[in-house]
Amino acid sequence: MDIKQTPSQKLECLLECTKTMTEILKLSSNNDEAASADVTLPNLIYILIKSKPKRIFIKVFKNQNKMLSEQGYCFVQIQGALKFLENLNWNELNQYIYLI
């Protein structure tokens, strides 16, 4: 994602990532239903931890027209995952590890 330069390119990269993650979760599930946010958010948090993205900057420069689309939903998911990580402390992390 760091090779992407514009907020639109970064958001498109994140959208592709979340689509791939959702497809993998769907394939690993016992039913054909789409994965809920309760399932996708922890996985998205894990992906962000492992990928360590730098210079996201989407929030500052985002295109308001794209926020009412699939990209907008993806952006909200990413924003929630980043906010969770921003507020996480090591004691809480130990509690979450046992839930995985």
C-alpha positions in Angstrom: 0.0 0.0 0.0 2.9 2.4 0.6 3.7 2.5 -3.1 0.2 3.9 -3.7 0.4 7.7 -3.8 -3.1 9.2 -3.8 -5.8 8.6 -1.2 -8.0 7.2 -3.9 -5.3 4.6 -4.8 -4.7 3.7 -1.2 -8.5 3.3 -0.6 -8.7 1.1 -3.7 -5.9 -1.0 -2.4 -7.6 -1.4 1.0 -10.9 -2.2 -0.7 -9.2 -5.0 -2.7 -7.6 -6.3 0.6 -11.0 -6.3 2.4 -12.7 -8.0 -0.6 -10.0 -10.8 -0.6 -10.3 -11.1 3.2 -14.1 -11.4 3.0 -13.9 -14.0 0.2 -11.4 -16.1 2.3 -13.6 -15.8 5.4 -16.6 -16.9 3.3 -14.8 -19.9 1.9 -13.7 -21.0 5.4 -17.2 -20.6 6.8 -19.8 -23.4 7.0 -22.4 -21.2 5.2 -22.6 -19.1 2.1 -23.5 -15.9 4.0 -21.3 -12.8 3.9 -19.1 -12.4 6.9 -20.4 -9.9 9.4 -18.4 -7.0 10.9 -18.0 -9.1 14.1 -15.9 -11.5 12.0 -14.3 -9.1 9.6 -13.1 -6.4 12.0 -10.8 -8.7 14.1 -9.3 -10.1 10.9 -8.8 -6.6 9.5 -7.1 -5.5 12.7 -4.8 -8.6 12.4 -4.0 -7.7 8.8 -3.2 -4.1 9.7 -0.9 -5.3 12.5 1.0 -7.7 10.2 1.2 -5.3 7.3 2.2 -2.2 9.3 1.0 0.3 6.7 2.6 3.8 6.7 1.3 7.1 5.4 -2.4 6.2 5.1 -3.6 9.8 5.0 -6.9 8.8 3.5 -9.0 10.6 6.2 -7.5 14.0 5.4 -7.7 13.8 1.6 -10.7 11.5 1.0 -13.2 12.2 -1.8 -16.6 12.7 -0.2 -18.4 11.2 -3.2 -16.7 7.9 -2.6 -17.7 7.7 1.0 -21.3 6.7 0.1 -20.1 3.6 -1.8 -18.4 0.3 -1.2 -15.2 2.3 -0.8 -16.9 4.3 2.0 -17.9 1.2 3.9 -14.3 -0.1 3.5 -13.0 3.2 4.8 -15.2 3.1 7.9 -14.0 -0.5 8.6 -10.4 0.6 8.3 -11.0 3.7 10.4 -12.6 1.5 13.1 -9.7 -1.0 13.1 -7.1 1.8 13.2 -8.9 3.5 16.1 -9.0 0.2 18.0 -5.3 -0.2 17.5 -4.6 3.4 18.5 -6.4 3.0 21.8 -5.2 -0.5 22.6 -2.9 -1.1 25.6 -0.7 -4.1 26.4 -3.0 -5.4 29.2 -6.0 -5.4 26.9 -4.0 -7.1 24.2 -3.4 -10.1 26.4 -7.2 -10.4 26.9 -7.9 -10.2 23.2 -5.2 -12.8 22.4 -7.0 -15.4 24.5 -10.2 -14.7 22.5 -8.5 -15.7 19.2 
